[in-house]
Amino acid sequence: MKLNYVNFGQYRMMLANKRILFSFMYFSITAVLSYLGYLHISELRLIESNLFLDSAPSVFAVPIASYICFGLVKEDKKRTALYCTSGLVIYEYLQILIPKRTFDPMDILFTGVGFILTVSLVLVYEKLSECIWERPKKNA
């Protein structure tokens, strides 16, 4: 029987690849779910218009924008989500100056809810990642 030994460098590379794949899968799935939620709310807005449905897509804009930035920026994910949220709030204020666009304070409120949702999903990711990748400590 031939045993296949892997040196420490190969093991670390394999582990890093698995972590990257896990991160990609987690954030891809949650981004797709956010996008599906956005599409569903958008369809409901065509049927009926009210204050909640008009601003609800802003909740899903933050996770989608943040997940795109997570792939571009190797910083703290919560800080990156805060920057994306700030950008969306600034864009909402800039709509005052853009013709045929309207400023809606409810969009800012729902963007804040989207930030809370994004940070919650990041915390779940960190907890899952910690459970999966941390080695169990041996009792002495």
Secondary structure, DSSP 8 states (H G I E B T S, - for coil): -------HHHHHHHHHHHHHHHHHHHHHHHHHHHHHHHHHHHHHHHH---HHHHHTHHHHHHHHHHHHHHHH--S-HHHHHHHHHHHHHHHHHHTTTSTT----HHHHHHHHHHHHHHHHHHHHHHHHHHHHHS------
